[in-house]
Amino acid sequence: MREKLERIGEYKWKISKSGKMRVPGIIYANDEIIRTVEDGALQQVANAATLPGIVKASLAMPDIHFGYGLPIGGVIATNWEEGIVSPGGVGFDINCGLRLIRTNLKKKDIEKRKKKLIDTLFRKIPSGVGSKGKLHLSHSKLKEVLEEGARWAVKRGYGKEEDLSSTESYGRLPWAVPDEVSQKALERGKNQLGTLGSGNHFVEVQVVDQIYDEKIAKEFGLEEGKLTIMIHTGSRGFGHQVATDSLVVMERALSKYKIWLPDKQLACAPISSPEGERYLRAMASAANFAWANRQIIMHWLREAFMESLGMSQEQMGLNLIYDHAHNIIKKEVHTVDGKRMTLAVHRKGATRAFPPGHSELPPKYRETGQPVIIPGDMGRFSYLLVGSKRAMDETFGSSCHGAGRLMSRHKAVKEAKGRSIEKELASFGILVRSASRRTVTEEMPEAYKNVSLVVETIVGASISRKVARMRPLLVIKG
């Protein structure tokens, strides 16, 4: 597949339409990144271009790497009237996403209490494989969460009303139907609300070390030297089960609707079919679970800061800048070949990056454009960007979502043999707590692309604009 790559810009590559492809493939990458992209991930870009109803192109952001069906970093859009929905175009961790919180605090404000702070965060926010939270819900109560999303949490005192206005889709997809979710999914989810999980999920306390756009940073309440906090997690085992259940149904639907695909991991069904509608309703339920999950974690994070530092929330200014999804399908209107179309935009390891003036943005972000949060890893920088008009024109208003893996977890463990990643990070002033030492090794900085190169690409392609850069100080990993 690599031999079919054609350079069409400094940060842009094309796989021309051939065979059963309905549209071309477009990959955003600089010279260094394109050399690291697996051939299998490029093949997945081409495979997705065969999906019924796909429009414009099968896209991949610079954090592209091999995934299930669609590569991580993949973006596809299908015509809402004639196209399909594909669970492989969303992934198993439905609405895995990021939340960025600003503070009034400086590094010196936590310096003497950072060990107490990280230990309190680790105690209050359950993490790790199979972790269970402090909330134990009946199936009927869990269905309320699936219907109401983040609002369910706020109504019960887990956060503030203004948190919702700083959350994509206000923390709720209204077309969720909890009755479309299996009993097994409900059973897996009932004790996992308010938990971080494992893998690349984290809570990270950071310091703003560079401002690129003073005006927008001020609008967001950011200053150089002030602390920020990121939360990265999703719908946990609940969302995984929804995806697993849906894939079984979708594989059967292929023969029913006479859909040919080069890879059954892209199994799909027409949006208007019973299978397609059921998946969208179940997926929305999982997305709402994830938004409620991050909302509750943020509430416990605020409590941990108050307990550890002896300050009020108002003094510390723990206010949400934005929360956005990575793995989701959204119903959106875009212009394709000069025509306004309603589309099912699949983002898998990709982030909305809506420009200034977009009607779906909260009023406070109509002038700046949507905040786009790009985490590095626990040893490198993270970035805050904003969306652009070019993103709307080229990528269905989408940007990258992180650094993207270079090594498999197994390879990372092998490469780190004999090393202590925790001690290495501590030597750089970064404290880490994790439910598993293996997780820290699997997630070591070298296992990922250099996020600065990923951001350089997305900014160079004018898909997003840089606002600020943050450096990690304290990290909670699953």
C-alpha positions, 0 to 999 in steps of 0.5 A: 500500500505504501507504494500507492502513496502520493504526496499532495502537500507538505503535510498531506498524502493521497491514496488514489481511488482504485478497485472498489474504493468509492473515494480516495484516502487522505493522510495528514503527516509530515515526512517523519510521521509518514515513515512510521505509519504501518502499511496495515494502517494505510490499508485500513484507510483504503478499506474504509473508502469502500464503505457504502455512502462514504463521501469526499475521502477516507481521512487519517490524522497524523496520530494514525496507527493500526486499529480495529477496522478503521485506523486510530486517527481515522475520520469517515463520513457517510450520507445520512440518507443512503450511507451506513454506520460502522462500529469499527469506525468508532471503536470499542471505547465509545466516547473515550475523550478528554477533559481540560480544567484550568486553575488559579494555582501555580507550581509553588502552590502544590510543591510541598504537598504534591505527594499528598495531592497525588496520593489523594487523587489516586485514592479518590479516583478508582483506576486499573483494569476492572476497577469499580467505583463508589457508585453502585447502581441498579440497572434502572438507575444506570439507564437514567445515566445512559439517557441523561449523560453528564446532566445526571451527574450534575443534578446529583451534585457531581459538578456545576451547571456551567460544566455542561456548557463546556462539554461537547453536545452538553454532555448528552446525545438525545437519541440514546435508548437504554433499552437497546443495550444488553443486560451484559453491558448493564451488568458490566457498567453498573459499578464502573461509573466514576472510574478511570480504567486502564491503558492510556487513560489518565489524570494529569496535573500539568503546568502551562509552560508556553502560550502561543495565542495570548488573546485566546489563552486569556479567554480560556483563563490560561496563563504561563506558570498556572496549573491545568488538569487533564482527564482522559477516559471513556465508557469503560467495560460498558462501552466495550460490551456495547461495541462487541454486541453490535459487531455480532449484529453488524456482521450478520447484516452484511449478507442481509443487505448484500454489502461487500467489504474487504475487511469484516472488521468494518461490518456495517448496516444502513443508517435507516435499517433496524440494525443501524438505528439500534446501533446509534441508540446503543452507541449514544447510551455508551457516549452518555455513560462516558460523559457522566463518568468524566463529570463524576471523576472531575467532581472527585478531583475537585474534592481531592484538591480541596482536601490536599491543599486546604483551599476552596474550589473558588480559590483554586478556580477549578473550572472546565475549559472543555470536554470532547469525544474521540470515538463517536458518530455524530449527525452533522451538516457539512458542505461536500462538493458545494452541496449541504449534506447531513452526514454520519461523521465517524471519528475514531481517535479524532476530535471535533475541531469546529471553527469560530462562528459554528452554531453548535459551539457554546456561545463563549467559544463562538469567537475563538473556535472550539478548544481541541485538547491534544495530550502527549504522554506522561513524559512529554508535552500536551497542547491546547489548540482551537478549530479552524475553517480549513478543518470544516472544509477538509476534514469534516471539522476534525483534528487529531486526538493525541500522539498515536502509538509507535510500539505495541504494548508487548513491545514496550514492555520488552524494550523497557526490560531492566528499567524503572520508568517511574524513577526515570520520570521522577528524575524529570520532576514527574510523579506517577501513581498507577494500579499496575507497574506494567501499565506504566511500562506499556505507556512509557513515552517512547511507545508513542510518537512525539506529540510535538511532531503530530501537532506541528503537522496538524497546525502546518496543515491549518486544521487547528491553531496552537493556543498553549503547551502544558508540561506534566507534573503529576500523573495517575495511570490505570 
